[in-house]
Amino acid sequence: MAQKFILTDRGDFRLGDVGLHKELLGAFDECYGGGFYEFDYTNCRILLYGASYDFGLPQWDRLLSEGATIRIPSAYRGMSIIYTPDDQGLPEIEVTRQFKIRYV
């Protein structure tokens, strides 16, 4: 079990303590990649990193190009969400600043 997250084609951001990323998918979801997360309670952030073994890197650019709204569970309202790619040449993605967010 590990703290993992995925993105779906509908912009759903799901996270949980699971064995496989696919356990976070619903029956009709298409996965746009995922990775791992940890909570930084001191700074009120969720830190995302890495890639899903099942689905690869999160496809943030695909969601941005589609104008997607990221749907985040309301329990995380007020927290910043930041994805740091493993490739040091790529910039961080500040999910809660770069995307339209809807808390569900």
N, C-alpha and C positions, 0 to 999 in steps of 0.2 A: 504494500500500500504506500502511496506517495501523494503529495499534494499536487494535483494536476488541474489544468484548465483547457478548455477548447473554445473555439469560435464556430458558430454555425452560419450557414448561408443566409439566414434571416437576421443575423447580427446578435444572436444570443451569446452571451458570455457566461459560461458555466464552469464552476470549479468544485472540486471535491477531493476527498481522500480515497482514491480508487487504485486498483491494480493496473487497469488499462484505460487509456483515454476513451476508448469506444464505450465504456460504461457510462459516460456522461452524455451520450447521444440519445435523442428520442427516436422513435420508430421511423419518422419521415425526414429526419435531419440530414443535411449534407455538411460534412465537416470542412472548415477552412483552416485546419491546423490547430496546433495547441502547444502546450509546454508545461512548465512547472511554476508554482507560486509559493510565496511566503508572505506572512503578515509582518509589517513593521509598525507595531502599535504605537511606538514612541512618536513617530512622524506621521501617523494616520495614513499609511500607504499600503497598497498591495503591490509587491514586487514580482513581476513576471519575467521568466527567462527560459532559455532552451527551446527544444522542439519535441513534439509528440513522436514517439516511436511508431505509432499507428498511422498518423496523418501528416507528419512533417511540421515545418515552421508555420507559425500563424501567418495568415495571408492578410495582413493589415492593409496593404496597398490595394488588394482586390476589394475589400470592404469600402475603403476610401473612394475608389473609382466608381463604385456603385452607389455612392452617397448614402450608405447604410447608417442607420441609427443603432448604436450598440445598446442592447438591452441587458442591464445589470441588475442583479437581485437588490431589492431595496435595503437589505441589511447592510450593504456597503456604501450607502449614501454618505457623502461627506469625506470619503476616502479617495485619495489620489491613486490612480492605477498607472503603473509605469512598466513598459516592456523594455528590457535590455537585451539586445541580441548578443549571441556568443561571439560573432564576428566583430572584433574591435573597430573595424572601419565603418560600421553602420551606426547611425545615430539612435539614441533612445527614442521610444515612442511614448509620448504622454497621452495615454488613451483618453483620460477624462478631460483633456484640453483639445485634442486634435479631432475628436469625433463628437457628433451629436449623441447625447446620452439620454436614455429613458430608463427610469428605475421601475422595476416590475416586482 
